[in-house]
Amino acid sequence: MPKIPGIGYAQAVRALRKAGFEVVREGKHTVMSDGGRILTIPRHNPINASTMGGIAKDAGLTPEQFRELL
């Protein structure tokens, strides 16, 4: 079982906003940044668990920290 669940696009964006990221650009993907890191979030529902795990890792979050933001 994956440590991070597959979640919807809007839920992922909300969680990353709580972590200090802001939306920079939207299109087929949403690009978010915290001033140093840039994340690309696909606009799929749901975003599969392995993709979400990679996004959380790129954001500098552990699976536990990301789950707390949900």
PyMOL Python script that loads the backbone (N, CA, C, O; Angstrom):
from pymol import cmd

cmd.read_pdbstr("""\
ATOM      1  N   MET A   1       0.842  -1.198   0.000  1.00  0.00           N
ATOM      2  CA  MET A   1       0.000   0.000   0.000  1.00  0.00           C
ATOM      3  C   MET A   1       0.879   1.251   0.000  1.00  0.00           C
ATOM      4  O   MET A   1       1.810   1.346   0.800  1.00  0.00           O
ATOM      5  N   PRO A   2       0.599   2.216  -0.887  1.00  0.00           N
ATOM      6  CA  PRO A   2       1.403   3.436  -0.940  1.00  0.00           C
ATOM      7  C   PRO A   2       1.278   4.244   0.346  1.00  0.00           C
ATOM      8  O   PRO A   2       0.247   4.218   1.018  1.00  0.00           O
ATOM      9  N   LYS A   3       2.339   4.956   0.671  1.00  0.00           N
ATOM     10  CA  LYS A   3       2.316   5.771   1.878  1.00  0.00           C
ATOM     11  C   LYS A   3       1.481   7.026   1.703  1.00  0.00           C
ATOM     12  O   LYS A   3       0.952   7.565   2.674  1.00  0.00           O
ATOM     13  N   ILE A   4       1.361   7.494   0.456  1.00  0.00           N
ATOM     14  CA  ILE A   4       0.523   8.663   0.159  1.00  0.00           C
ATOM     15  C   ILE A   4      -0.608   8.178  -0.737  1.00  0.00           C
ATOM     16  O   ILE A   4      -0.349   7.503  -1.733  1.00  0.00           O
ATOM     17  N   PRO A   5      -1.847   8.504  -0.411  1.00  0.00           N
ATOM     18  CA  PRO A   5      -2.961   8.031  -1.230  1.00  0.00           C
ATOM     19  C   PRO A   5      -3.062   8.805  -2.537  1.00  0.00           C
ATOM     20  O   PRO A   5      -2.540   9.913  -2.655  1.00  0.00           O
ATOM     21  N   GLY A   6      -3.732   8.218  -3.507  1.00  0.00           N
ATOM     22  CA  GLY A   6      -4.081   8.955  -4.711  1.00  0.00           C
ATOM     23  C   GLY A   6      -5.190   9.922  -4.339  1.00  0.00           C
ATOM     24  O   GLY A   6      -6.210   9.513  -3.786  1.00  0.00           O
ATOM     25  N   ILE A   7      -5.001  11.195  -4.635  1.00  0.00           N
ATOM     26  CA  ILE A   7      -5.985  12.208  -4.231  1.00  0.00           C
ATOM     27  C   ILE A   7      -6.365  13.059  -5.437  1.00  0.00           C
ATOM     28  O   ILE A   7      -5.712  13.009  -6.479  1.00  0.00           O
ATOM     29  N   GLY A   8      -7.406  13.822  -5.284  1.00  0.00           N
ATOM     30  CA  GLY A   8      -7.864  14.721  -6.339  1.00  0.00           C
ATOM     31  C   GLY A   8      -6.951  15.921  -6.489  1.00  0.00           C
ATOM     32  O   GLY A   8      -6.222  16.288  -5.567  1.00  0.00           O
ATOM     33  N   TYR A   9      -7.002  16.520  -7.651  1.00  0.00           N
ATOM     34  CA  TYR A   9      -6.171  17.669  -7.986  1.00  0.00           C
ATOM     35  C   TYR A   9      -6.368  18.832  -7.001  1.00  0.00           C
ATOM     36  O   TYR A   9      -5.390  19.382  -6.493  1.00  0.00           O
ATOM     37  N   ALA A  10      -7.604  19.202  -6.735  1.00  0.00           N
ATOM     38  CA  ALA A  10      -7.888  20.351  -5.863  1.00  0.00           C
ATOM     39  C   ALA A  10      -7.385  20.098  -4.444  1.00  0.00           C
ATOM     40  O   ALA A  10      -6.882  21.012  -3.790  1.00  0.00           O
ATOM     41  N   GLN A  11      -7.518  18.873  -3.972  1.00  0.00           N
ATOM     42  CA  GLN A  11      -7.043  18.523  -2.627  1.00  0.00           C
ATOM     43  C   GLN A  11      -5.518  18.637  -2.556  1.00  0.00           C
ATOM     44  O   GLN A  11      -4.978  19.089  -1.546  1.00  0.00           O
ATOM     45  N   ALA A  12      -4.827  18.232  -3.616  1.00  0.00           N
ATOM     46  CA  ALA A  12      -3.370  18.332  -3.655  1.00  0.00           C
ATOM     47  C   ALA A  12      -2.924  19.791  -3.626  1.00  0.00           C
ATOM     48  O   ALA A  12      -1.982  20.143  -2.917  1.00  0.00           O
ATOM     49  N   VAL A  13      -3.602  20.636  -4.397  1.00  0.00           N
ATOM     50  CA  VAL A  13      -3.254  22.054  -4.434  1.00  0.00           C
ATOM     51  C   VAL A  13      -3.488  22.697  -3.064  1.00  0.00           C
ATOM     52  O   VAL A  13      -2.663  23.488  -2.607  1.00  0.00           O
ATOM     53  N   ARG A  14      -4.600  22.367  -2.408  1.00  0.00           N
ATOM     54  CA  ARG A  14      -4.880  22.908  -1.068  1.00  0.00           C
ATOM     55  C   ARG A  14      -3.794  22.508  -0.078  1.00  0.00           C
ATOM     56  O   ARG A  14      -3.330  23.335   0.706  1.00  0.00           O
ATOM     57  N   ALA A  15      -3.388  21.236  -0.113  1.00  0.00           N
ATOM     58  CA  ALA A  15      -2.359  20.755   0.816  1.00  0.00           C
ATOM     59  C   ALA A  15      -1.033  21.459   0.567  1.00  0.00           C
ATOM     60  O   ALA A  15      -0.336  21.815   1.517  1.00  0.00           O
ATOM     61  N   LEU A  16      -0.679  21.660  -0.681  1.00  0.00           N
ATOM     62  CA  LEU A  16       0.594  22.316  -0.993  1.00  0.00           C
ATOM     63  C   LEU A  16       0.550  23.807  -0.661  1.00  0.00           C
ATOM     64  O   LEU A  16       1.579  24.389  -0.320  1.00  0.00           O
ATOM     65  N   ARG A  17      -0.623  24.432  -0.756  1.00  0.00           N
ATOM     66  CA  ARG A  17      -0.750  25.832  -0.311  1.00  0.00           C
ATOM     67  C   ARG A  17      -0.469  25.935   1.181  1.00  0.00           C
ATOM     68  O   ARG A  17       0.184  26.878   1.627  1.00  0.00           O
ATOM     69  N   LYS A  18      -0.959  24.970   1.955  1.00  0.00           N
ATOM     70  CA  LYS A  18      -0.699  24.947   3.399  1.00  0.00           C
ATOM     71  C   LYS A  18       0.787  24.811   3.688  1.00  0.00           C
ATOM     72  O   LYS A  18       1.269  25.279   4.719  1.00  0.00           O
ATOM     73  N   ALA A  19       1.522  24.163   2.767  1.00  0.00           N
ATOM     74  CA  ALA A  19       2.961  23.964   2.942  1.00  0.00           C
ATOM     75  C   ALA A  19       3.761  25.181   2.474  1.00  0.00           C
ATOM     76  O   ALA A  19       4.989  25.178   2.557  1.00  0.00           O
ATOM     77  N   GLY A  20       3.080  26.219   1.982  1.00  0.00           N
ATOM     78  CA  GLY A  20       3.768  27.443   1.596  1.00  0.00           C
ATOM     79  C   GLY A  20       3.962  27.635   0.103  1.00  0.00           C
ATOM     80  O   GLY A  20       4.674  28.553  -0.303  1.00  0.00           O
ATOM     81  N   PHE A  21       3.354  26.801  -0.724  1.00  0.00           N
ATOM     82  CA  PHE A  21       3.472  26.933  -2.170  1.00  0.00           C
ATOM     83  C   PHE A  21       2.317  27.765  -2.706  1.00  0.00           C
ATOM     84  O   PHE A  21       1.211  27.726  -2.167  1.00  0.00           O
ATOM     85  N   GLU A  22       2.575  28.517  -3.769  1.00  0.00           N
ATOM     86  CA  GLU A  22       1.546  29.324  -4.415  1.00  0.00           C
ATOM     87  C   GLU A  22       1.476  28.964  -5.894  1.00  0.00           C
ATOM     88  O   GLU A  22       2.481  28.589  -6.499  1.00  0.00           O
ATOM     89  N   VAL A  23       0.292  29.082  -6.467  1.00  0.00           N
ATOM     90  CA  VAL A  23       0.102  28.788  -7.883  1.00  0.00           C
ATOM     91  C   VAL A  23       0.772  29.878  -8.710  1.00  0.00           C
ATOM     92  O   VAL A  23       0.526  31.068  -8.512  1.00  0.00           O
ATOM     93  N   VAL A  24       1.623  29.453  -9.640  1.00  0.00           N
ATOM     94  CA  VAL A  24       2.322  30.370 -10.536  1.00  0.00           C
ATOM     95  C   VAL A  24       1.620  30.421 -11.886  1.00  0.00           C
ATOM     96  O   VAL A  24       1.472  31.489 -12.481  1.00  0.00           O
ATOM     97  N   ARG A  25       1.185  29.248 -12.366  1.00  0.00           N
ATOM     98  CA  ARG A  25       0.594  29.151 -13.698  1.00  0.00           C
ATOM     99  C   ARG A  25      -0.341  27.956 -13.750  1.00  0.00           C
ATOM    100  O   ARG A  25      -0.095  26.944 -13.094  1.00  0.00           O
ATOM    101  N   GLU A  26      -1.413  28.066 -14.527  1.00  0.00           N
ATOM    102  CA  GLU A  26      -2.336  26.950 -14.694  1.00  0.00           C
ATOM    103  C   GLU A  26      -2.597  26.710 -16.170  1.00  0.00           C
ATOM    104  O   GLU A  26      -2.652  27.645 -16.970  1.00  0.00           O
ATOM    105  N   GLY A  27      -2.756  25.455 -16.512  1.00  0.00           N
ATOM    106  CA  GLY A  27      -3.067  25.026 -17.868  1.00  0.00           C
ATOM    107  C   GLY A  27      -3.465  23.567 -17.753  1.00  0.00           C
ATOM    108  O   GLY A  27      -4.307  23.224 -16.923  1.00  0.00           O
ATOM    109  N   LYS A  28      -2.873  22.694 -18.574  1.00  0.00           N
ATOM    110  CA  LYS A  28      -3.111  21.264 -18.413  1.00  0.00           C
ATOM    111  C   LYS A  28      -2.502  20.762 -17.119  1.00  0.00           C
ATOM    112  O   LYS A  28      -2.948  19.760 -16.560  1.00  0.00           O
ATOM    113  N   HIS A  29      -1.482  21.460 -16.644  1.00  0.00           N
ATOM    114  CA  HIS A  29      -0.857  21.186 -15.359  1.00  0.00           C
ATOM    115  C   HIS A  29      -0.845  22.499 -14.577  1.00  0.00           C
ATOM    116  O   HIS A  29      -0.915  23.583 -15.156  1.00  0.00           O
ATOM    117  N   THR A  30      -0.758  22.381 -13.267  1.00  0.00           N
ATOM    118  CA  THR A  30      -0.626  23.563 -12.429  1.00  0.00           C
ATOM    119  C   THR A  30       0.804  23.624 -11.938  1.00  0.00           C
ATOM    120  O   THR A  30       1.340  22.630 -11.448  1.00  0.00           O
ATOM    121  N   VAL A  31       1.425  24.786 -12.066  1.00  0.00           N
ATOM    122  CA  VAL A  31       2.787  24.977 -11.605  1.00  0.00           C
ATOM    123  C   VAL A  31       2.721  25.783 -10.319  1.00  0.00           C
ATOM    124  O   VAL A  31       2.097  26.843 -10.265  1.00  0.00           O
ATOM    125  N   MET A  32       3.379  25.262  -9.275  1.00  0.00           N
ATOM    126  CA  MET A  32       3.397  25.927  -7.973  1.00  0.00           C
ATOM    127  C   MET A  32       4.840  26.151  -7.553  1.00  0.00           C
ATOM    128  O   MET A  32       5.729  25.387  -7.929  1.00  0.00           O
ATOM    129  N   SER A  33       5.071  27.206  -6.769  1.00  0.00           N
ATOM    130  CA  SER A  33       6.417  27.514  -6.310  1.00  0.00           C
ATOM    131  C   SER A  33       6.366  28.090  -4.903  1.00  0.00           C
ATOM    132  O   SER A  33       5.380  28.707  -4.499  1.00  0.00           O
ATOM    133  N   ASP A  34       7.457  27.872  -4.163  1.00  0.00           N
ATOM    134  CA  ASP A  34       7.601  28.486  -2.843  1.00  0.00           C
ATOM    135  C   ASP A  34       8.725  29.513  -2.865  1.00  0.00           C
ATOM    136  O   ASP A  34       9.187  29.950  -1.811  1.00  0.00           O
ATOM    137  N   GLY A  35       9.166  29.899  -4.051  1.00  0.00           N
ATOM    138  CA  GLY A  35      10.258  30.842  -4.192  1.00  0.00           C
ATOM    139  C   GLY A  35      11.572  30.154  -4.517  1.00  0.00           C
ATOM    140  O   GLY A  35      12.473  30.773  -5.082  1.00  0.00           O
ATOM    141  N   GLY A  36      11.690  28.887  -4.166  1.00  0.00           N
ATOM    142  CA  GLY A  36      12.899  28.129  -4.440  1.00  0.00           C
ATOM    143  C   GLY A  36      12.618  26.880  -5.242  1.00  0.00           C
ATOM    144  O   GLY A  36      13.326  26.576  -6.202  1.00  0.00           O
ATOM    145  N   ARG A  37      11.596  26.166  -4.855  1.00  0.00           N
ATOM    146  CA  ARG A  37      11.222  24.916  -5.529  1.00  0.00           C
ATOM    147  C   ARG A  37      10.056  25.169  -6.467  1.00  0.00           C
ATOM    148  O   ARG A  37       9.195  26.007  -6.200  1.00  0.00           O
ATOM    149  N   ILE A  38      10.043  24.433  -7.569  1.00  0.00           N
ATOM    150  CA  ILE A  38       8.942  24.514  -8.522  1.00  0.00           C
ATOM    151  C   ILE A  38       8.340  23.126  -8.659  1.00  0.00           C
ATOM    152  O   ILE A  38       9.055  22.154  -8.903  1.00  0.00           O
ATOM    153  N   LEU A  39       7.027  23.035  -8.501  1.00  0.00           N
ATOM    154  CA  LEU A  39       6.306  21.764  -8.606  1.00  0.00           C
ATOM    155  C   LEU A  39       5.323  21.831  -9.757  1.00  0.00           C
ATOM    156  O   LEU A  39       4.710  22.870 -10.003  1.00  0.00           O
ATOM    157  N   THR A  40       5.174  20.723 -10.460  1.00  0.00           N
ATOM    158  CA  THR A  40       4.184  20.615 -11.524  1.00  0.00           C
ATOM    159  C   THR A  40       3.161  19.570 -11.110  1.00  0.00           C
ATOM    160  O   THR A  40       3.505  18.405 -10.911  1.00  0.00           O
ATOM    161  N   ILE A  41       1.909  19.983 -10.980  1.00  0.00           N
ATOM    162  CA  ILE A  41       0.838  19.096 -10.538  1.00  0.00           C
ATOM    163  C   ILE A  41      -0.110  18.851 -11.705  1.00  0.00           C
ATOM    164  O   ILE A  41      -0.670  19.806 -12.245  1.00  0.00           O
ATOM    165  N   PRO A  42      -0.306  17.590 -12.110  1.00  0.00           N
ATOM    166  CA  PRO A  42      -1.237  17.305 -13.197  1.00  0.00           C
ATOM    167  C   PRO A  42      -2.683  17.545 -12.747  1.00  0.00           C
ATOM    168  O   PRO A  42      -3.018  17.342 -11.580  1.00  0.00           O
ATOM    169  N   ARG A  43      -3.514  17.969 -13.661  1.00  0.00           N
ATOM    170  CA  ARG A  43      -4.920  18.235 -13.327  1.00  0.00           C
ATOM    171  C   ARG A  43      -5.753  16.995 -13.596  1.00  0.00           C
ATOM    172  O   ARG A  43      -6.689  17.024 -14.395  1.00  0.00           O
ATOM    173  N   HIS A  44      -5.402  15.893 -12.917  1.00  0.00           N
ATOM    174  CA  HIS A  44      -6.125  14.632 -13.046  1.00  0.00           C
ATOM    175  C   HIS A  44      -6.918  14.391 -11.778  1.00  0.00           C
ATOM    176  O   HIS A  44      -6.540  14.853 -10.701  1.00  0.00           O
ATOM    177  N   ASN A  45      -8.009  13.674 -11.904  1.00  0.00           N
ATOM    178  CA  ASN A  45      -8.759  13.243 -10.731  1.00  0.00           C
ATOM    179  C   ASN A  45      -8.985  11.758 -10.831  1.00  0.00           C
ATOM    180  O   ASN A  45      -9.734  11.324 -11.706  1.00  0.00           O
ATOM    181  N   PRO A  46      -8.383  10.963  -9.991  1.00  0.00           N
ATOM    182  CA  PRO A  46      -7.387  11.349  -8.995  1.00  0.00           C
ATOM    183  C   PRO A  46      -5.981  11.339  -9.576  1.00  0.00           C
ATOM    184  O   PRO A  46      -5.729  10.741 -10.622  1.00  0.00           O
ATOM    185  N   ILE A  47      -5.072  12.010  -8.881  1.00  0.00           N
ATOM    186  CA  ILE A  47      -3.643  11.923  -9.192  1.00  0.00           C
ATOM    187  C   ILE A  47      -3.188  10.624  -8.552  1.00  0.00           C
ATOM    188  O   ILE A  47      -3.421  10.414  -7.361  1.00  0.00           O
ATOM    189  N   ASN A  48      -2.536   9.737  -9.321  1.00  0.00           N
ATOM    190  CA  ASN A  48      -2.204   8.431  -8.744  1.00  0.00           C
ATOM    191  C   ASN A  48      -1.178   8.555  -7.623  1.00  0.00           C
ATOM    192  O   ASN A  48      -0.448   9.543  -7.538  1.00  0.00           O
ATOM    193  N   ALA A  49      -1.135   7.549  -6.778  1.00  0.00           N
ATOM    194  CA  ALA A  49      -0.349   7.582  -5.548  1.00  0.00           C
ATOM    195  C   ALA A  49       1.143   7.752  -5.809  1.00  0.00           C
ATOM    196  O   ALA A  49       1.811   8.487  -5.082  1.00  0.00           O
ATOM    197  N   SER A  50       1.680   7.087  -6.830  1.00  0.00           N
ATOM    198  CA  SER A  50       3.118   7.200  -7.066  1.00  0.00           C
ATOM    199  C   SER A  50       3.488   8.603  -7.564  1.00  0.00           C
ATOM    200  O   SER A  50       4.541   9.126  -7.200  1.00  0.00           O
ATOM    201  N   THR A  51       2.649   9.208  -8.378  1.00  0.00           N
ATOM    202  CA  THR A  51       2.888  10.576  -8.833  1.00  0.00           C
ATOM    203  C   THR A  51       2.811  11.540  -7.657  1.00  0.00           C
ATOM    204  O   THR A  51       3.646  12.435  -7.524  1.00  0.00           O
ATOM    205  N   MET A  52       1.809  11.356  -6.807  1.00  0.00           N
ATOM    206  CA  MET A  52       1.649  12.232  -5.646  1.00  0.00           C
ATOM    207  C   MET A  52       2.817  12.094  -4.686  1.00  0.00           C
ATOM    208  O   MET A  52       3.250  13.077  -4.085  1.00  0.00           O
ATOM    209  N   GLY A  53       3.330  10.878  -4.538  1.00  0.00           N
ATOM    210  CA  GLY A  53       4.503  10.659  -3.687  1.00  0.00           C
ATOM    211  C   GLY A  53       5.713  11.408  -4.208  1.00  0.00           C
ATOM    212  O   GLY A  53       6.476  11.978  -3.427  1.00  0.00           O
ATOM    213  N   GLY A  54       5.899  11.413  -5.530  1.00  0.00           N
ATOM    214  CA  GLY A  54       7.006  12.149  -6.133  1.00  0.00           C
ATOM    215  C   GLY A  54       6.866  13.648  -5.958  1.00  0.00           C
ATOM    216  O   GLY A  54       7.853  14.342  -5.716  1.00  0.00           O
ATOM    217  N   ILE A  55       5.648  14.152  -6.080  1.00  0.00           N
ATOM    218  CA  ILE A  55       5.404  15.585  -5.899  1.00  0.00           C
ATOM    219  C   ILE A  55       5.708  15.986  -4.458  1.00  0.00           C
ATOM    220  O   ILE A  55       6.352  17.008  -4.220  1.00  0.00           O
ATOM    221  N   ALA A  56       5.249  15.185  -3.500  1.00  0.00           N
ATOM    222  CA  ALA A  56       5.509  15.477  -2.086  1.00  0.00           C
ATOM    223  C   ALA A  56       7.006  15.464  -1.805  1.00  0.00           C
ATOM    224  O   ALA A  56       7.508  16.319  -1.075  1.00  0.00           O
ATOM    225  N   LYS A  57       7.716  14.507  -2.377  1.00  0.00           N
ATOM    226  CA  LYS A  57       9.163  14.416  -2.186  1.00  0.00           C
ATOM    227  C   LYS A  57       9.854  15.649  -2.771  1.00  0.00           C
ATOM    228  O   LYS A  57      10.754  16.212  -2.148  1.00  0.00           O
ATOM    229  N   ASP A  58       9.433  16.065  -3.965  1.00  0.00           N
ATOM    230  CA  ASP A  58       9.998  17.262  -4.590  1.00  0.00           C
ATOM    231  C   ASP A  58       9.713  18.516  -3.765  1.00  0.00           C
ATOM    232  O   ASP A  58      10.490  19.470  -3.795  1.00  0.00           O
ATOM    233  N   ALA A  59       8.599  18.515  -3.029  1.00  0.00           N
ATOM    234  CA  ALA A  59       8.238  19.645  -2.178  1.00  0.00           C
ATOM    235  C   ALA A  59       9.028  19.641  -0.870  1.00  0.00           C
ATOM    236  O   ALA A  59       8.946  20.587  -0.085  1.00  0.00           O
ATOM    237  N   GLY A  60       9.793  18.574  -0.640  1.00  0.00           N
ATOM    238  CA  GLY A  60      10.573  18.482   0.592  1.00  0.00           C
ATOM    239  C   GLY A  60       9.774  17.967   1.768  1.00  0.00           C
ATOM    240  O   GLY A  60      10.139  18.203   2.919  1.00  0.00           O
ATOM    241  N   LEU A  61       8.675  17.259   1.491  1.00  0.00           N
ATOM    242  CA  LEU A  61       7.809  16.742   2.551  1.00  0.00           C
ATOM    243  C   LEU A  61       7.934  15.224   2.645  1.00  0.00           C
ATOM    244  O   LEU A  61       8.086  14.538   1.635  1.00  0.00           O
ATOM    245  N   THR A  62       7.867  14.715   3.865  1.00  0.00           N
ATOM    246  CA  THR A  62       7.798  13.269   4.053  1.00  0.00           C
ATOM    247  C   THR A  62       6.349  12.852   3.823  1.00  0.00           C
ATOM    248  O   THR A  62       5.457  13.699   3.861  1.00  0.00           O
ATOM    249  N   PRO A  63       6.096  11.561   3.585  1.00  0.00           N
ATOM    250  CA  PRO A  63       4.700  11.117   3.426  1.00  0.00           C
ATOM    251  C   PRO A  63       3.829  11.483   4.631  1.00  0.00           C
ATOM    252  O   PRO A  63       2.661  11.839   4.472  1.00  0.00           O
ATOM    253  N   GLU A  64       4.399  11.395   5.828  1.00  0.00           N
ATOM    254  CA  GLU A  64       3.627  11.720   7.035  1.00  0.00           C
ATOM    255  C   GLU A  64       3.279  13.210   7.071  1.00  0.00           C
ATOM    256  O   GLU A  64       2.150  13.577   7.397  1.00  0.00           O
ATOM    257  N   GLN A  65       4.244  14.063   6.737  1.00  0.00           N
ATOM    258  CA  GLN A  65       3.988  15.506   6.731  1.00  0.00           C
ATOM    259  C   GLN A  65       2.921  15.853   5.696  1.00  0.00           C
ATOM    260  O   GLN A  65       2.049  16.684   5.952  1.00  0.00           O
ATOM    261  N   PHE A  66       2.990  15.216   4.527  1.00  0.00           N
ATOM    262  CA  PHE A  66       2.003  15.505   3.484  1.00  0.00           C
ATOM    263  C   PHE A  66       0.614  15.074   3.915  1.00  0.00           C
ATOM    264  O   PHE A  66      -0.359  15.794   3.692  1.00  0.00           O
ATOM    265  N   ARG A  67       0.512  13.884   4.543  1.00  0.00           N
ATOM    266  CA  ARG A  67      -0.786  13.403   5.000  1.00  0.00           C
ATOM    267  C   ARG A  67      -1.394  14.334   6.037  1.00  0.00           C
ATOM    268  O   ARG A  67      -2.613  14.503   6.070  1.00  0.00           O
ATOM    269  N   GLU A  68      -0.565  14.947   6.892  1.00  0.00           N
ATOM    270  CA  GLU A  68      -1.077  15.893   7.889  1.00  0.00           C
ATOM    271  C   GLU A  68      -1.667  17.133   7.234  1.00  0.00           C
ATOM    272  O   GLU A  68      -2.586  17.742   7.782  1.00  0.00           O
ATOM    273  N   LEU A  69      -1.152  17.515   6.070  1.00  0.00           N
ATOM    274  CA  LEU A  69      -1.658  18.701   5.369  1.00  0.00           C
ATOM    275  C   LEU A  69      -2.989  18.443   4.685  1.00  0.00           C
ATOM    276  O   LEU A  69      -3.718  19.382   4.366  1.00  0.00           O
ATOM    277  N   LEU A  70      -3.314  17.167   4.455  1.00  0.00           N
ATOM    278  CA  LEU A  70      -4.584  16.841   3.809  1.00  0.00           C
ATOM    279  C   LEU A  70      -5.678  17.114   4.770  1.00  0.00           C
ATOM    280  O   LEU A  70      -6.849  16.913   4.447  1.00  0.00           O
TER     281      LEU A  70
END
""", "prot")
cmd.dss("prot")
cmd.show_as("cartoon", "prot")
cmd.util.cbc("prot")
cmd.orient("prot")
